[in-house]
């Protein structure tokens, strides 16, 4: 399903969430990222905001 969605998005983006409503066919389990890979420290957020403002 993610591969099909990626193709619909143009192939350059990776969908991060797929929302399914209702009952569908079973799909295989996918590995999850650890919180450390997903969450940013407050100092990283302020550095990103400063970079966005200057660009």
CNS distance restraints for C-alpha pairs under 8 A (distance, minus, plus):
assign (resid   1 and name CA) (resid   5 and name CA) 6.25 0.50 0.50
assign (resid   2 and name CA) (resid   6 and name CA) 5.98 0.50 0.50
assign (resid   2 and name CA) (resid  14 and name CA) 7.80 0.50 0.50
assign (resid   2 and name CA) (resid  15 and name CA) 6.48 0.50 0.50
assign (resid   2 and name CA) (resid  18 and name CA) 7.26 0.50 0.50
assign (resid   3 and name CA) (resid   7 and name CA) 6.29 0.50 0.50
assign (resid   4 and name CA) (resid   8 and name CA) 6.35 0.50 0.50
assign (resid   5 and name CA) (resid   9 and name CA) 6.21 0.50 0.50
assign (resid   5 and name CA) (resid  15 and name CA) 7.08 0.50 0.50
assign (resid   6 and name CA) (resid  10 and name CA) 6.45 0.50 0.50
assign (resid   6 and name CA) (resid  11 and name CA) 5.17 0.50 0.50
assign (resid   6 and name CA) (resid  12 and name CA) 7.38 0.50 0.50
assign (resid   6 and name CA) (resid  13 and name CA) 6.16 0.50 0.50
assign (resid   6 and name CA) (resid  14 and name CA) 5.85 0.50 0.50
assign (resid   6 and name CA) (resid  15 and name CA) 6.38 0.50 0.50
assign (resid   7 and name CA) (resid  11 and name CA) 4.72 0.50 0.50
assign (resid   9 and name CA) (resid  13 and name CA) 6.54 0.50 0.50
assign (resid  20 and name CA) (resid  24 and name CA) 7.83 0.50 0.50
assign (resid  33 and name CA) (resid  37 and name CA) 6.22 0.50 0.50
assign (resid  33 and name CA) (resid  38 and name CA) 6.94 0.50 0.50
assign (resid  34 and name CA) (resid  38 and name CA) 6.73 0.50 0.50
assign (resid  35 and name CA) (resid  39 and name CA) 5.79 0.50 0.50
assign (resid  36 and name CA) (resid  40 and name CA) 7.74 0.50 0.50
assign (resid  40 and name CA) (resid  44 and name CA) 6.02 0.50 0.50
assign (resid  40 and name CA) (resid  45 and name CA) 6.59 0.50 0.50
assign (resid  41 and name CA) (resid  45 and name CA) 6.56 0.50 0.50
assign (resid  42 and name CA) (resid  46 and name CA) 6.42 0.50 0.50
assign (resid  43 and name CA) (resid  47 and name CA) 6.24 0.50 0.50
assign (resid  44 and name CA) (resid  48 and name CA) 6.18 0.50 0.50
assign (resid  45 and name CA) (resid  49 and name CA) 6.19 0.50 0.50
assign (resid  46 and name CA) (resid  50 and name CA) 6.15 0.50 0.50
assign (resid  47 and name CA) (resid  51 and name CA) 6.23 0.50 0.50
assign (resid  48 and name CA) (resid  52 and name CA) 6.15 0.50 0.50
assign (resid  49 and name CA) (resid  53 and name CA) 6.22 0.50 0.50
assign (resid  50 and name CA) (resid  54 and name CA) 6.41 0.50 0.50
assign (resid  51 and name CA) (resid  55 and name CA) 6.31 0.50 0.50
